Amino acid sequence: MLKGFIIGNPRSGTSLFRIMLNGHPEIISPPESGFLHWWHKKYQNWSASNNNFSDVDLFVSDLMQSKKIEGLSLDYEKLKAMILNTKPLDYSCLMTLVYRHYAELKGKNPSIIADKNNYYINHLDDLSLIWPDAFYIMVVRDGRDVACSYLKIKTLDTNSKYKPVLTTDIGLIADEWKKNNEKMLNFIEGKKHLIIRYEDLVENPVSELTKVCLFLGITYDDSMIRYHEIGATQHDEPASTIDWKKKTLEKPDPMNVGKYKTELNEDSINQFNKIAGNTLRQFNYVI
């Protein structure tokens, strides 16, 4: 099974991209929960000797405590049975069963796992330890539009305990966006990777997703761009996080490109450009 990660700075369209990928019958890309990384330290030495009831029960009990895991709506008794029957030989095989179980709940038998979490930006080296042969798809968005999205989060009306905590200082946003994207670029160098610009994804979704499918070695499927047609009640993004991801309920909207030109004042734009100008140019954003 091909395994990899979707990475990107917060508010860069990674959730939209994840949902697009998850529409493909060959791909499973569940709602974000960092369980793959969180339990690595404790269970990294999993082996054939651990496939007994007590070890499996402890693992599943721990898994249930993972942040945002409720968004996957797993059947933990069925997962236990799957692990006991399959007898995974190592940590990678063990965790692969969690993704396979989620896929089964969705009526899928995928050949590709694509795990998305912006939290991974600060744990990139660990990802290489967990899945040494992983692919990486990096989603990048014009940092000035990212800044607009950061600012809107401050006024977001939500009761979710997972509401993002993001700075509203333009200088800090610019510095964070610059450093995060440079960190990801340095990390993926020499690894199997693809860089997708949010702007290209929403303006030419079929073309960009076809490119992604070619990268993954599968055929493009039109269901990838029909995610918005299934309705909010069946939507893949959990209720606990949808309040700040409502754009994923809509079809790709090119109007989200270049919003900073009207939403940020000239001083804010100049400040961002001064701090992150070289990185903006690196991704072909106009200064």
Beta strands, then each sheet from edge to edge (+ up, - down):
strand 1: 2-8
strand 2: 27-28
strand 3: 112-116
strand 4: 135-140
strand 5: 193-197
sheet 1: 2+ 3+ 1+ 4+ 5+
end
